[in-house]
């Protein structure tokens, strides 16, 4: 539980969301819809980049 407090609820939410996005992209890729899979798969690193940006803004203001 201490680890979950250190990570924080926003980080956990974003990591779960990224895992779901990757899962959907893999499903679409294996289904044969490769262009949509690649498009959706690119959302995960974008969301992680936004999360890092938000963290830097919040930590820089202290």
N, C-alpha and C positions, 0 to 999 in steps of 0.2 A: 504493500500500500504506500510506503514511503516513496518508492520509485514513481508511482502514478502521480503523487503530489508534486514531485520534482519536474516531471514531464509537463503537466498541466493539461487541463481539459481541451483547450484550443488545439494544442499539438496532437493530442490523441485523436480528436475529431478529424483533423486534416490527414493524419496518417491512415486512418481507417478509410476516409474518402478516397485517398490515393490508391489504396489497395483495392477498393471496389472498382475504381476506374481501370486499373490494370487488369483486373479480372474480366470486366466487360470487354475490354480491348482484345484480350486473348480469346474470349469466346467468339467475338466477331471475326477475328483472324482465322480461327480454326473452322468457322462456319463457311468461310470463303469470301467474306466482305472485307478484303484487305485494306482498301483505301479508307473506309470508315474506321477500321480498327486502328490504323496509324494515326488518323486525325484525333480520335478519342484518346489514344495512348499518349499523345503529346500534352494532354491536359494535366497529367500527374506532375511532371517536372515544373510546369507553369505554376500550379498551386503551391508546390514546395518553395519555389522562388518567391512567391507572394508572401508566404509564411515567414521566410527568412527576412524579407524586407520589413514586414511588420515588426518582427522581433528586434531588428536593428533600430527602428524608429523608437520603439518603446524603451529599449535599453539606453539609447543615446540621450533621452530626455531626462534621465535621472541624475 
